[in-house]
């Protein structure tokens, strides 16, 4: 079974590039040149140097002793929350900004939900001196106000998406419209493993440093390079793609993806794509997406702005269909409890997105000898107001 993209831009039945004619030249240029550019020695050296000296990689692999005692197993946290800007998003934005410069692009656009990708994009644009425009749903701007302020301080123009549910899906729509209208000087830094080929593969490659480090760090700490389980949250799925990437061909490593069930899968207020969705086309690729019988996109819901998306990218759609990864629906309440538990047992406040992955610990049984790695994709500073509004007992 092949879990990587093929020459046509598909992961099994999912992927491709379903795009308007106006976008074809940009997407085709990317497709033709991205592998040549990112595999060039000078590109790899510049990116590696920045990841080490600017981002602070490698991010630690931390044995969460008290959390492990509580669940009676061995839990390691991959600390992407300690990266510069506070999440895994910087891994991809640095790679794409270096790619954009080599394509002679002078203007950068991006979409963002929780704001972490927007902050990471604004950060690398400030670093490289490029103009930055970030599209963000109006509702997300209100619930992630701190990140909006950070983006603006970094020099980005933040434009609210006012259509639909005014969240991540709609921000992506606006960014695509911008790119259609500005195809010559603009590069669109997509933040997740979604969109037309080659974006899902490109983003997964930039994020794969997460699993590359996990292998070497686990070897150093335990004498084995493969855990029994890797757990990560999935909206579009970039942090999970990075955490899973170097384990895809090792069937002994069980891959667990946590989706946002919102108020509950059957409530109509959910973003649990695999539980509710079916194949369809969204934002330029064929994926599993939540839709009505006649193909209209159903508005998703999650307490977590970063998981509030009605689909999963083709990388994860294929992992779901083939059974290589297990997808578990996690409710708002379960995620909140998991976030508070980590905070009170380890002194680490996780992003609400990451808390969904932590909540899997309450839904599965693990052996005392098991080794689990949970990708802690972001820190929870941005979510403090939501945590305080929704205090739960653990």
Secondary structure, DSSP 8 states (H G I E B T S, - for coil): ---S--TTSEETTEE-----HHHHHHHHHHHHHHHHHHTSHHHHHHHHHHIIIII--S--EEE-HHHHHHHTSEEEEEEGGGSTTSBTHHHHHHHHHHHHHHTT--EEEEEESSSHHHHHHHHHHHHHT-EEEEEEEHHHHHHTHHHHHHHHHTT-EEEEE-STTSSHHHHHHHHHHHHHH-TTTEEE---SS-SSTTHHHHHHHHHTHHHHHHHHHHHHHHS-S--SEEEEE-SS-HHHHHHHGGGTT-TTSEEEEEEEEETBTTTTB---HHHH-EEEEETTEEEEE-B-TTS-B-----SSGGG--SEE-HHHHHHHHHTSEEEEEEEHHHHHHHHHHHHHHHS--B-HHHHHHHHGGGTS---TT-EEEEEE-BBSGGGHHHHHHT----
